[in-house]
Amino acid sequence: MAEKTETEEGNEIQKQLSGSDKEKQLSDNDGASSSHHTSGKSDNLEDLFATLKQQISSSDWLEKNTSEKWVKDNPELAKQYMEAANKS
């Protein structure tokens, strides 16, 4: 199993965030036609997503916390993970 580069991991996170934005937009549209959703909850959720996206974009966490660092810090767990991944 090939390890992903940091850029590939970052791209996947961006795709997930973009997908979350699309899902959020779809649920916001559903909420507009549904009486059980309140605009306050949608606004709060939008704010949370926007804040999360901004914090992830401006953070250097992914630069410092690479898969290589995790393997080095958790060798036994990494070994178990790779064995399980190779079985599937």
PDB file of N, CA, C and O in Angstrom:
ATOM      1  N   MET A   1       0.854  -1.183   0.000  1.00  0.00           N
ATOM      2  CA  MET A   1       0.000   0.000   0.000  1.00  0.00           C
ATOM      3  C   MET A   1       0.896   1.241   0.000  1.00  0.00           C
ATOM      4  O   MET A   1       1.726   1.413   0.893  1.00  0.00           O
ATOM      5  N   ALA A   2       0.726   2.087  -0.988  1.00  0.00           N
ATOM      6  CA  ALA A   2       1.573   3.267  -1.116  1.00  0.00           C
ATOM      7  C   ALA A   2       1.114   4.359  -0.162  1.00  0.00           C
ATOM      8  O   ALA A   2      -0.081   4.601   0.014  1.00  0.00           O
ATOM      9  N   GLU A   3       2.105   5.016   0.451  1.00  0.00           N
ATOM     10  CA  GLU A   3       1.769   6.120   1.345  1.00  0.00           C
ATOM     11  C   GLU A   3       1.467   7.352   0.523  1.00  0.00           C
ATOM     12  O   GLU A   3       2.055   7.564  -0.537  1.00  0.00           O
ATOM     13  N   LYS A   4       0.564   8.149   1.007  1.00  0.00           N
ATOM     14  CA  LYS A   4       0.197   9.380   0.328  1.00  0.00           C
ATOM     15  C   LYS A   4       1.159  10.477   0.713  1.00  0.00           C
ATOM     16  O   LYS A   4       1.665  10.523   1.834  1.00  0.00           O
ATOM     17  N   THR A   5       1.400  11.350  -0.226  1.00  0.00           N
ATOM     18  CA  THR A   5       2.235  12.498   0.082  1.00  0.00           C
ATOM     19  C   THR A   5       1.401  13.502   0.857  1.00  0.00           C
ATOM     20  O   THR A   5       0.174  13.411   0.894  1.00  0.00           O
ATOM     21  N   GLU A   6       2.071  14.448   1.469  1.00  0.00           N
ATOM     22  CA  GLU A   6       1.360  15.483   2.221  1.00  0.00           C
ATOM     23  C   GLU A   6       0.426  16.263   1.298  1.00  0.00           C
ATOM     24  O   GLU A   6      -0.675  16.641   1.696  1.00  0.00           O
ATOM     25  N   THR A   7       0.870  16.501   0.065  1.00  0.00           N
ATOM     26  CA  THR A   7       0.034  17.235  -0.885  1.00  0.00           C
ATOM     27  C   THR A   7      -1.219  16.448  -1.207  1.00  0.00           C
ATOM     28  O   THR A   7      -2.308  17.016  -1.280  1.00  0.00           O
ATOM     29  N   GLU A   8      -1.077  15.137  -1.402  1.00  0.00           N
ATOM     30  CA  GLU A   8      -2.243  14.306  -1.688  1.00  0.00           C
ATOM     31  C   GLU A   8      -3.204  14.299  -0.501  1.00  0.00           C
ATOM     32  O   GLU A   8      -4.420  14.366  -0.682  1.00  0.00           O
ATOM     33  N   GLU A   9      -2.658  14.219   0.711  1.00  0.00           N
ATOM     34  CA  GLU A   9      -3.508  14.255   1.907  1.00  0.00           C
ATOM     35  C   GLU A   9      -4.228  15.593   1.998  1.00  0.00           C
ATOM     36  O   GLU A   9      -5.415  15.644   2.320  1.00  0.00           O
ATOM     37  N   GLY A  10      -3.513  16.671   1.715  1.00  0.00           N
ATOM     38  CA  GLY A  10      -4.130  17.998   1.747  1.00  0.00           C
ATOM     39  C   GLY A  10      -5.220  18.127   0.708  1.00  0.00           C
ATOM     40  O   GLY A  10      -6.265  18.723   0.968  1.00  0.00           O
ATOM     41  N   ASN A  11      -4.981  17.563  -0.486  1.00  0.00           N
ATOM     42  CA  ASN A  11      -5.993  17.608  -1.546  1.00  0.00           C
ATOM     43  C   ASN A  11      -7.232  16.834  -1.145  1.00  0.00           C
ATOM     44  O   ASN A  11      -8.351  17.261  -1.431  1.00  0.00           O
ATOM     45  N   GLU A  12      -7.046  15.697  -0.485  1.00  0.00           N
ATOM     46  CA  GLU A  12      -8.188  14.919  -0.027  1.00  0.00           C
ATOM     47  C   GLU A  12      -9.004  15.686   1.006  1.00  0.00           C
ATOM     48  O   GLU A  12     -10.234  15.646   0.989  1.00  0.00           O
ATOM     49  N   ILE A  13      -8.322  16.379   1.896  1.00  0.00           N
ATOM     50  CA  ILE A  13      -9.025  17.182   2.908  1.00  0.00           C
ATOM     51  C   ILE A  13      -9.827  18.277   2.213  1.00  0.00           C
ATOM     52  O   ILE A  13     -10.980  18.520   2.568  1.00  0.00           O
ATOM     53  N   GLN A  14      -9.225  18.940   1.224  1.00  0.00           N
ATOM     54  CA  GLN A  14      -9.934  19.983   0.485  1.00  0.00           C
ATOM     55  C   GLN A  14     -11.170  19.411  -0.188  1.00  0.00           C
ATOM     56  O   GLN A  14     -12.231  20.035  -0.167  1.00  0.00           O
ATOM     57  N   LYS A  15     -11.042  18.210  -0.796  1.00  0.00           N
ATOM     58  CA  LYS A  15     -12.189  17.579  -1.447  1.00  0.00           C
ATOM     59  C   LYS A  15     -13.283  17.281  -0.428  1.00  0.00           C
ATOM     60  O   LYS A  15     -14.468  17.480  -0.696  1.00  0.00           O
ATOM     61  N   GLN A  16     -12.868  16.799   0.749  1.00  0.00           N
ATOM     62  CA  GLN A  16     -13.852  16.505   1.786  1.00  0.00           C
ATOM     63  C   GLN A  16     -14.555  17.767   2.238  1.00  0.00           C
ATOM     64  O   GLN A  16     -15.769  17.771   2.445  1.00  0.00           O
ATOM     65  N   LEU A  17     -13.790  18.841   2.391  1.00  0.00           N
ATOM     66  CA  LEU A  17     -14.400  20.106   2.788  1.00  0.00           C
ATOM     67  C   LEU A  17     -15.340  20.608   1.706  1.00  0.00           C
ATOM     68  O   LEU A  17     -16.431  21.093   2.003  1.00  0.00           O
ATOM     69  N   SER A  18     -14.924  20.493   0.463  1.00  0.00           N
ATOM     70  CA  SER A  18     -15.785  20.919  -0.641  1.00  0.00           C
ATOM     71  C   SER A  18     -17.053  20.093  -0.660  1.00  0.00           C
ATOM     72  O   SER A  18     -18.143  20.624  -0.871  1.00  0.00           O
ATOM     73  N   GLY A  19     -16.913  18.784  -0.440  1.00  0.00           N
ATOM     74  CA  GLY A  19     -18.084  17.917  -0.372  1.00  0.00           C
ATOM     75  C   GLY A  19     -18.982  18.303   0.784  1.00  0.00           C
ATOM     76  O   GLY A  19     -20.207  18.281   0.657  1.00  0.00           O
ATOM     77  N   SER A  20     -18.381  18.659   1.917  1.00  0.00           N
ATOM     78  CA  SER A  20     -19.163  19.086   3.074  1.00  0.00           C
ATOM     79  C   SER A  20     -19.916  20.357   2.756  1.00  0.00           C
ATOM     80  O   SER A  20     -21.068  20.517   3.157  1.00  0.00           O
ATOM     81  N   ASP A  21     -19.269  21.271   2.032  1.00  0.00           N
ATOM     82  CA  ASP A  21     -19.935  22.511   1.642  1.00  0.00           C
ATOM     83  C   ASP A  21     -21.121  22.211   0.741  1.00  0.00           C
ATOM     84  O   ASP A  21     -22.180  22.819   0.890  1.00  0.00           O
ATOM     85  N   LYS A  22     -20.956  21.266  -0.206  1.00  0.00           N
ATOM     86  CA  LYS A  22     -22.052  20.911  -1.098  1.00  0.00           C
ATOM     87  C   LYS A  22     -23.185  20.263  -0.319  1.00  0.00           C
ATOM     88  O   LYS A  22     -24.355  20.580  -0.535  1.00  0.00           O
ATOM     89  N   GLU A  23     -22.834  19.343   0.602  1.00  0.00           N
ATOM     90  CA  GLU A  23     -23.858  18.705   1.419  1.00  0.00           C
ATOM     91  C   GLU A  23     -24.576  19.736   2.279  1.00  0.00           C
ATOM     92  O   GLU A  23     -25.792  19.677   2.458  1.00  0.00           O
ATOM     93  N   LYS A  24     -23.803  20.684   2.808  1.00  0.00           N
ATOM     94  CA  LYS A  24     -24.399  21.730   3.648  1.00  0.00           C
ATOM     95  C   LYS A  24     -25.360  22.568   2.819  1.00  0.00           C
ATOM     96  O   LYS A  24     -26.453  22.898   3.279  1.00  0.00           O
ATOM     97  N   GLN A  25     -24.957  22.914   1.593  1.00  0.00           N
ATOM     98  CA  GLN A  25     -25.821  23.711   0.732  1.00  0.00           C
ATOM     99  C   GLN A  25     -27.092  22.949   0.412  1.00  0.00           C
ATOM    100  O   GLN A  25     -28.177  23.530   0.410  1.00  0.00           O
ATOM    101  N   LEU A  26     -26.971  21.641   0.137  1.00  0.00           N
ATOM    102  CA  LEU A  26     -28.148  20.838  -0.141  1.00  0.00           C
ATOM    103  C   LEU A  26     -29.069  20.783   1.064  1.00  0.00           C
ATOM    104  O   LEU A  26     -30.284  20.923   0.925  1.00  0.00           O
ATOM    105  N   SER A  27     -28.494  20.578   2.260  1.00  0.00           N
ATOM    106  CA  SER A  27     -29.348  20.517   3.439  1.00  0.00           C
ATOM    107  C   SER A  27     -29.920  21.881   3.778  1.00  0.00           C
ATOM    108  O   SER A  27     -31.018  21.964   4.328  1.00  0.00           O
ATOM    109  N   ASP A  28     -29.201  22.958   3.461  1.00  0.00           N
ATOM    110  CA  ASP A  28     -29.760  24.291   3.665  1.00  0.00           C
ATOM    111  C   ASP A  28     -30.966  24.499   2.755  1.00  0.00           C
ATOM    112  O   ASP A  28     -31.974  25.072   3.170  1.00  0.00           O
ATOM    113  N   ASN A  29     -30.857  24.029   1.509  1.00  0.00           N
ATOM    114  CA  ASN A  29     -31.979  24.147   0.585  1.00  0.00           C
ATOM    115  C   ASN A  29     -33.151  23.316   1.051  1.00  0.00           C
ATOM    116  O   ASN A  29     -34.295  23.763   0.970  1.00  0.00           O
ATOM    117  N   ASP A  30     -32.888  22.109   1.540  1.00  0.00           N
ATOM    118  CA  ASP A  30     -33.953  21.274   2.087  1.00  0.00           C
ATOM    119  C   ASP A  30     -34.580  21.943   3.299  1.00  0.00           C
ATOM    120  O   ASP A  30     -35.797  21.906   3.482  1.00  0.00           O
ATOM    121  N   GLY A  31     -33.743  22.553   4.122  1.00  0.00           N
ATOM    122  CA  GLY A  31     -34.224  23.207   5.326  1.00  0.00           C
ATOM    123  C   GLY A  31     -35.152  24.364   5.019  1.00  0.00           C
ATOM    124  O   GLY A  31     -36.060  24.648   5.801  1.00  0.00           O
ATOM    125  N   ALA A  32     -34.949  25.036   3.903  1.00  0.00           N
ATOM    126  CA  ALA A  32     -35.794  26.165   3.543  1.00  0.00           C
ATOM    127  C   ALA A  32     -37.215  25.705   3.263  1.00  0.00           C
ATOM    128  O   ALA A  32     -38.170  26.441   3.509  1.00  0.00           O
ATOM    129  N   SER A  33     -37.359  24.476   2.745  1.00  0.00           N
ATOM    130  CA  SER A  33     -38.698  24.002   2.424  1.00  0.00           C
ATOM    131  C   SER A  33     -39.281  23.141   3.531  1.00  0.00           C
ATOM    132  O   SER A  33     -40.445  22.746   3.452  1.00  0.00           O
ATOM    133  N   SER A  34     -38.508  22.843   4.550  1.00  0.00           N
ATOM    134  CA  SER A  34     -38.966  21.984   5.627  1.00  0.00           C
ATOM    135  C   SER A  34     -39.241  22.810   6.875  1.00  0.00           C
ATOM    136  O   SER A  34     -38.467  23.703   7.219  1.00  0.00           O
ATOM    137  N   SER A  35     -40.330  22.515   7.544  1.00  0.00           N
ATOM    138  CA  SER A  35     -40.703  23.323   8.703  1.00  0.00           C
ATOM    139  C   SER A  35     -39.954  22.935   9.971  1.00  0.00           C
ATOM    140  O   SER A  35     -39.967  23.699  10.936  1.00  0.00           O
ATOM    141  N   HIS A  36     -39.296  21.767  10.005  1.00  0.00           N
ATOM    142  CA  HIS A  36     -38.635  21.355  11.233  1.00  0.00           C
ATOM    143  C   HIS A  36     -37.219  21.893  11.367  1.00  0.00           C
ATOM    144  O   HIS A  36     -36.601  21.690  12.411  1.00  0.00           O
ATOM    145  N   HIS A  37     -36.676  22.568  10.362  1.00  0.00           N
ATOM    146  CA  HIS A  37     -35.359  23.200  10.462  1.00  0.00           C
ATOM    147  C   HIS A  37     -35.540  24.665  10.829  1.00  0.00           C
ATOM    148  O   HIS A  37     -36.459  25.329  10.349  1.00  0.00           O
ATOM    149  N   THR A  38     -34.662  25.155  11.674  1.00  0.00           N
ATOM    150  CA  THR A  38     -34.715  26.573  11.993  1.00  0.00           C
ATOM    151  C   THR A  38     -33.530  27.254  11.356  1.00  0.00           C
ATOM    152  O   THR A  38     -32.472  26.644  11.203  1.00  0.00           O
ATOM    153  N   SER A  39     -33.687  28.510  10.981  1.00  0.00           N
ATOM    154  CA  SER A  39     -32.592  29.223  10.325  1.00  0.00           C
ATOM    155  C   SER A  39     -31.438  29.450  11.301  1.00  0.00           C
ATOM    156  O   SER A  39     -30.287  29.542  10.873  1.00  0.00           O
ATOM    157  N   GLY A  40     -31.716  29.542  12.589  1.00  0.00           N
ATOM    158  CA  GLY A  40     -30.661  29.725  13.575  1.00  0.00           C
ATOM    159  C   GLY A  40     -29.689  28.558  13.591  1.00  0.00           C
ATOM    160  O   GLY A  40     -28.477  28.756  13.676  1.00  0.00           O
ATOM    161  N   LYS A  41     -30.215  27.341  13.510  1.00  0.00           N
ATOM    162  CA  LYS A  41     -29.350  26.158  13.488  1.00  0.00           C
ATOM    163  C   LYS A  41     -28.533  26.117  12.209  1.00  0.00           C
ATOM    164  O   LYS A  41     -27.353  25.769  12.246  1.00  0.00           O
ATOM    165  N   SER A  42     -29.133  26.464  11.079  1.00  0.00           N
ATOM    166  CA  SER A  42     -28.407  26.469   9.808  1.00  0.00           C
ATOM    167  C   SER A  42     -27.304  27.509   9.829  1.00  0.00           C
ATOM    168  O   SER A  42     -26.192  27.253   9.366  1.00  0.00           O
ATOM    169  N   ASP A  43     -27.606  28.678  10.362  1.00  0.00           N
ATOM    170  CA  ASP A  43     -26.607  29.734  10.434  1.00  0.00           C
ATOM    171  C   ASP A  43     -25.441  29.306  11.322  1.00  0.00           C
ATOM    172  O   ASP A  43     -24.281  29.528  10.974  1.00  0.00           O
ATOM    173  N   ASN A  44     -25.742  28.696  12.460  1.00  0.00           N
ATOM    174  CA  ASN A  44     -24.686  28.241  13.359  1.00  0.00           C
ATOM    175  C   ASN A  44     -23.828  27.180  12.692  1.00  0.00           C
ATOM    176  O   ASN A  44     -22.605  27.192  12.828  1.00  0.00           O
ATOM    177  N   LEU A  45     -24.457  26.268  11.976  1.00  0.00           N
ATOM    178  CA  LEU A  45     -23.722  25.220  11.283  1.00  0.00           C
ATOM    179  C   LEU A  45     -22.848  25.815  10.180  1.00  0.00           C
ATOM    180  O   LEU A  45     -21.699  25.408  10.007  1.00  0.00           O
ATOM    181  N   GLU A  46     -23.385  26.765   9.443  1.00  0.00           N
ATOM    182  CA  GLU A  46     -22.596  27.452   8.413  1.00  0.00           C
ATOM    183  C   GLU A  46     -21.388  28.139   9.031  1.00  0.00           C
ATOM    184  O   GLU A  46     -20.285  28.063   8.490  1.00  0.00           O
ATOM    185  N   ASP A  47     -21.589  28.802  10.150  1.00  0.00           N
ATOM    186  CA  ASP A  47     -20.481  29.480  10.836  1.00  0.00           C
ATOM    187  C   ASP A  47     -19.419  28.484  11.283  1.00  0.00           C
ATOM    188  O   ASP A  47     -18.223  28.746  11.155  1.00  0.00           O
ATOM    189  N   LEU A  48     -19.855  27.342  11.808  1.00  0.00           N
ATOM    190  CA  LEU A  48     -18.910  26.320  12.246  1.00  0.00           C
ATOM    191  C   LEU A  48     -18.092  25.784  11.070  1.00  0.00           C
ATOM    192  O   LEU A  48     -16.875  25.632  11.176  1.00  0.00           O
ATOM    193  N   PHE A  49     -18.760  25.497   9.949  1.00  0.00           N
ATOM    194  CA  PHE A  49     -18.048  25.012   8.768  1.00  0.00           C
ATOM    195  C   PHE A  49     -17.073  26.060   8.250  1.00  0.00           C
ATOM    196  O   PHE A  49     -15.940  25.733   7.896  1.00  0.00           O
ATOM    197  N   ALA A  50     -17.500  27.304   8.203  1.00  0.00           N
ATOM    198  CA  ALA A  50     -16.627  28.371   7.717  1.00  0.00           C
ATOM    199  C   ALA A  50     -15.407  28.533   8.614  1.00  0.00           C
ATOM    200  O   ALA A  50     -14.287  28.695   8.129  1.00  0.00           O
ATOM    201  N   THR A  51     -15.627  28.487   9.922  1.00  0.00           N
ATOM    202  CA  THR A  51     -14.518  28.606  10.869  1.00  0.00           C
ATOM    203  C   THR A  51     -13.568  27.426  10.740  1.00  0.00           C
ATOM    204  O   THR A  51     -12.350  27.605  10.723  1.00  0.00           O
ATOM    205  N   LEU A  52     -14.115  26.228  10.651  1.00  0.00           N
ATOM    206  CA  LEU A  52     -13.290  25.032  10.501  1.00  0.00           C
ATOM    207  C   LEU A  52     -12.461  25.105   9.222  1.00  0.00           C
ATOM    208  O   LEU A  52     -11.260  24.833   9.245  1.00  0.00           O
ATOM    209  N   LYS A  53     -13.084  25.463   8.122  1.00  0.00           N
ATOM    210  CA  LYS A  53     -12.377  25.557   6.848  1.00  0.00           C
ATOM    211  C   LYS A  53     -11.250  26.585   6.924  1.00  0.00           C
ATOM    212  O   LYS A  53     -10.154  26.340   6.420  1.00  0.00           O
ATOM    213  N   GLN A  54     -11.509  27.725   7.544  1.00  0.00           N
ATOM    214  CA  GLN A  54     -10.497  28.772   7.669  1.00  0.00           C
ATOM    215  C   GLN A  54      -9.343  28.302   8.542  1.00  0.00           C
ATOM    216  O   GLN A  54      -8.180  28.541   8.217  1.00  0.00           O
ATOM    217  N   GLN A  55      -9.658  27.637   9.644  1.00  0.00           N
ATOM    218  CA  GLN A  55      -8.608  27.173  10.556  1.00  0.00           C
ATOM    219  C   GLN A  55      -7.756  26.089   9.919  1.00  0.00           C
ATOM    220  O   GLN A  55      -6.539  26.072  10.102  1.00  0.00           O
ATOM    221  N   ILE A  56      -8.374  25.187   9.175  1.00  0.00           N
ATOM    222  CA  ILE A  56      -7.609  24.142   8.496  1.00  0.00           C
ATOM    223  C   ILE A  56      -6.711  24.761   7.436  1.00  0.00           C
ATOM    224  O   ILE A  56      -5.550  24.373   7.302  1.00  0.00           O
ATOM    225  N   SER A  57      -7.235  25.715   6.688  1.00  0.00           N
ATOM    226  CA  SER A  57      -6.454  26.362   5.624  1.00  0.00           C
ATOM    227  C   SER A  57      -5.255  27.127   6.169  1.00  0.00           C
ATOM    228  O   SER A  57      -4.202  27.155   5.533  1.00  0.00           O
ATOM    229  N   SER A  58      -5.398  27.741   7.324  1.00  0.00           N
ATOM    230  CA  SER A  58      -4.321  28.575   7.860  1.00  0.00           C
ATOM    231  C   SER A  58      -3.409  27.834   8.842  1.00  0.00           C
ATOM    232  O   SER A  58      -2.435  28.402   9.337  1.00  0.00           O
ATOM    233  N   SER A  59      -3.719  26.584   9.118  1.00  0.00           N
ATOM    234  CA  SER A  59      -2.945  25.821  10.097  1.00  0.00           C
ATOM    235  C   SER A  59      -1.758  25.136   9.440  1.00  0.00           C
ATOM    236  O   SER A  59      -1.819  24.747   8.274  1.00  0.00           O
ATOM    237  N   ASP A  60      -0.680  24.992  10.199  1.00  0.00           N
ATOM    238  CA  ASP A  60       0.468  24.221   9.733  1.00  0.00           C
ATOM    239  C   ASP A  60       0.481  22.829  10.376  1.00  0.00           C
ATOM    240  O   ASP A  60       1.495  22.133  10.338  1.00  0.00           O
ATOM    241  N   TRP A  61      -0.639  22.435  10.958  1.00  0.00           N
ATOM    242  CA  TRP A  61      -0.740  21.155  11.641  1.00  0.00           C
ATOM    243  C   TRP A  61      -0.382  20.005  10.711  1.00  0.00           C
ATOM    244  O   TRP A  61       0.349  19.097  11.107  1.00  0.00           O
ATOM    245  N   LEU A  62      -0.889  20.029   9.472  1.00  0.00           N
ATOM    246  CA  LEU A  62      -0.610  18.949   8.537  1.00  0.00           C
ATOM    247  C   LEU A  62       0.850  18.908   8.113  1.00  0.00           C
ATOM    248  O   LEU A  62       1.364  17.849   7.753  1.00  0.00           O
ATOM    249  N   GLU A  63       1.506  20.031   8.154  1.00  0.00           N
ATOM    250  CA  GLU A  63       2.923  20.065   7.813  1.00  0.00           C
ATOM    251  C   GLU A  63       3.763  19.413   8.916  1.00  0.00           C
ATOM    252  O   GLU A  63       4.772  18.766   8.640  1.00  0.00           O
ATOM    253  N   LYS A  64       3.339  19.590  10.147  1.00  0.00           N
ATOM    254  CA  LYS A  64       4.079  19.039  11.286  1.00  0.00           C
ATOM    255  C   LYS A  64       3.696  17.601  11.594  1.00  0.00           C
ATOM    256  O   LYS A  64       4.534  16.828  12.058  1.00  0.00           O
ATOM    257  N   ASN A  65       2.463  17.233  11.350  1.00  0.00           N
ATOM    258  CA  ASN A  65       1.944  15.920  11.727  1.00  0.00           C
ATOM    259  C   ASN A  65       1.722  15.055  10.488  1.00  0.00           C
ATOM    260  O   ASN A  65       0.596  14.878  10.023  1.00  0.00           O
ATOM    261  N   THR A  66       2.813  14.531   9.976  1.00  0.00           N
ATOM    262  CA  THR A  66       2.766  13.712   8.776  1.00  0.00           C
ATOM    263  C   THR A  66       2.544  12.250   9.127  1.00  0.00           C
ATOM    264  O   THR A  66       2.659  11.848  10.284  1.00  0.00           O
ATOM    265  N   SER A  67       2.226  11.469   8.115  1.00  0.00           N
ATOM    266  CA  SER A  67       2.069  10.030   8.342  1.00  0.00           C
ATOM    267  C   SER A  67       3.398   9.412   8.765  1.00  0.00           C
ATOM    268  O   SER A  67       3.425   8.481   9.571  1.00  0.00           O
ATOM    269  N   GLU A  68       4.489   9.926   8.225  1.00  0.00           N
ATOM    270  CA  GLU A  68       5.806   9.420   8.617  1.00  0.00           C
ATOM    271  C   GLU A  68       6.078   9.676  10.097  1.00  0.00           C
ATOM    272  O   GLU A  68       6.626   8.817  10.787  1.00  0.00           O
ATOM    273  N   LYS A  69       5.700  10.842  10.579  1.00  0.00           N
ATOM    274  CA  LYS A  69       5.884  11.172  11.998  1.00  0.00           C
ATOM    275  C   LYS A  69       5.023  10.241  12.859  1.00  0.00           C
ATOM    276  O   LYS A  69       5.475   9.758  13.897  1.00  0.00           O
ATOM    277  N   TRP A  70       3.780   9.990  12.423  1.00  0.00           N
ATOM    278  CA  TRP A  70       2.893   9.114  13.179  1.00  0.00           C
ATOM    279  C   TRP A  70       3.481   7.713  13.271  1.00  0.00           C
ATOM    280  O   TRP A  70       3.453   7.101  14.340  1.00  0.00           O
ATOM    281  N   VAL A  71       4.016   7.194  12.163  1.00  0.00           N
ATOM    282  CA  VAL A  71       4.617   5.862  12.161  1.00  0.00           C
ATOM    283  C   VAL A  71       5.808   5.835  13.110  1.00  0.00           C
ATOM    284  O   VAL A  71       5.992   4.874  13.857  1.00  0.00           O
ATOM    285  N   LYS A  72       6.611   6.887  13.081  1.00  0.00           N
ATOM    286  CA  LYS A  72       7.781   6.955  13.963  1.00  0.00           C
ATOM    287  C   LYS A  72       7.354   7.017  15.434  1.00  0.00           C
ATOM    288  O   LYS A  72       7.983   6.395  16.291  1.00  0.00           O
ATOM    289  N   ASP A  73       6.291   7.764  15.723  1.00  0.00           N
ATOM    290  CA  ASP A  73       5.815   7.916  17.098  1.00  0.00           C
ATOM    291  C   ASP A  73       5.023   6.708  17.598  1.00  0.00           C
ATOM    292  O   ASP A  73       4.933   6.488  18.806  1.00  0.00           O
ATOM    293  N   ASN A  74       4.449   5.925  16.684  1.00  0.00           N
ATOM    294  CA  ASN A  74       3.578   4.793  17.050  1.00  0.00           C
ATOM    295  C   ASN A  74       3.954   3.543  16.249  1.00  0.00           C
ATOM    296  O   ASN A  74       3.132   3.046  15.480  1.00  0.00           O
ATOM    297  N   PRO A  75       5.159   3.032  16.409  1.00  0.00           N
ATOM    298  CA  PRO A  75       5.605   1.933  15.540  1.00  0.00           C
ATOM    299  C   PRO A  75       4.758   0.664  15.661  1.00  0.00           C
ATOM    300  O   PRO A  75       4.464   0.027  14.650  1.00  0.00           O
ATOM    301  N   GLU A  76       4.368   0.291  16.862  1.00  0.00           N
ATOM    302  CA  GLU A  76       3.586  -0.937  17.036  1.00  0.00           C
ATOM    303  C   GLU A  76       2.189  -0.783  16.435  1.00  0.00           C
ATOM    304  O   GLU A  76       1.712  -1.682  15.742  1.00  0.00           O
ATOM    305  N   LEU A  77       1.544   0.326  16.691  1.00  0.00           N
ATOM    306  CA  LEU A  77       0.228   0.579  16.134  1.00  0.00           C
ATOM    307  C   LEU A  77       0.289   0.683  14.607  1.00  0.00           C
ATOM    308  O   LEU A  77      -0.605   0.198  13.914  1.00  0.00           O
ATOM    309  N   ALA A  78       1.334   1.310  14.090  1.00  0.00           N
ATOM    310  CA  ALA A  78       1.508   1.423  12.644  1.00  0.00           C
ATOM    311  C   ALA A  78       1.669   0.039  12.020  1.00  0.00           C
ATOM    312  O   ALA A  78       1.125  -0.230  10.949  1.00  0.00           O
ATOM    313  N   LYS A  79       2.414  -0.836  12.686  1.00  0.00           N
ATOM    314  CA  LYS A  79       2.602  -2.198  12.193  1.00  0.00           C
ATOM    315  C   LYS A  79       1.266  -2.933  12.132  1.00  0.00           C
ATOM    316  O   LYS A  79       0.955  -3.589  11.138  1.00  0.00           O
ATOM    317  N   GLN A  80       0.476  -2.820  13.204  1.00  0.00           N
ATOM    318  CA  GLN A  80      -0.839  -3.462  13.239  1.00  0.00           C
ATOM    319  C   GLN A  80      -1.756  -2.894  12.159  1.00  0.00           C
ATOM    320  O   GLN A  80      -2.498  -3.632  11.510  1.00  0.00           O
ATOM    321  N   TYR A  81      -1.697  -1.594  11.978  1.00  0.00           N
ATOM    322  CA  TYR A  81      -2.529  -0.932  10.965  1.00  0.00           C
ATOM    323  C   TYR A  81      -2.173  -1.445   9.568  1.00  0.00           C
ATOM    324  O   TYR A  81      -3.059  -1.778   8.781  1.00  0.00           O
ATOM    325  N   MET A  82      -0.881  -1.507   9.263  1.00  0.00           N
ATOM    326  CA  MET A  82      -0.443  -1.954   7.945  1.00  0.00           C
ATOM    327  C   MET A  82      -0.800  -3.423   7.714  1.00  0.00           C
ATOM    328  O   MET A  82      -1.189  -3.800   6.609  1.00  0.00           O
ATOM    329  N   GLU A  83      -0.672  -4.245   8.741  1.00  0.00           N
ATOM    330  CA  GLU A  83      -1.064  -5.661   8.616  1.00  0.00           C
ATOM    331  C   GLU A  83      -2.546  -5.780   8.319  1.00  0.00           C
ATOM    332  O   GLU A  83      -2.946  -6.561   7.456  1.00  0.00           O
ATOM    333  N   ALA A  84      -3.359  -5.018   9.020  1.00  0.00           N
ATOM    334  CA  ALA A  84      -4.810  -5.057   8.800  1.00  0.00           C
ATOM    335  C   ALA A  84      -5.165  -4.528   7.409  1.00  0.00           C
ATOM    336  O   ALA A  84      -6.042  -5.074   6.740  1.00  0.00           O
ATOM    337  N   ALA A  85      -4.489  -3.479   6.980  1.00  0.00           N
ATOM    338  CA  ALA A  85      -4.755  -2.900   5.671  1.00  0.00           C
ATOM    339  C   ALA A  85      -4.381  -3.861   4.551  1.00  0.00           C
ATOM    340  O   ALA A  85      -5.063  -3.920   3.528  1.00  0.00           O
ATOM    341  N   ASN A  86      -3.311  -4.608   4.739  1.00  0.00           N
ATOM    342  CA  ASN A  86      -2.856  -5.560   3.717  1.00  0.00           C
ATOM    343  C   ASN A  86      -3.787  -6.773   3.621  1.00  0.00           C
ATOM    344  O   ASN A  86      -3.822  -7.441   2.588  1.00  0.00           O
ATOM    345  N   LYS A  87      -4.531  -7.059   4.677  1.00  0.00           N
ATOM    346  CA  LYS A  87      -5.467  -8.190   4.668  1.00  0.00           C
ATOM    347  C   LYS A  87      -6.718  -7.866   3.856  1.00  0.00           C
ATOM    348  O   LYS A  87      -7.352  -8.765   3.304  1.00  0.00           O
ATOM    349  N   SER A  88      -7.070  -6.595   3.783  1.00  0.00           N
ATOM    350  CA  SER A  88      -8.323  -6.244   3.100  1.00  0.00           C
ATOM    351  C   SER A  88      -8.174  -6.097   1.625  1.00  0.00           C
ATOM    352  O   SER A  88      -9.149  -5.805   0.932  1.00  0.00           O
TER     353      SER A  88
END
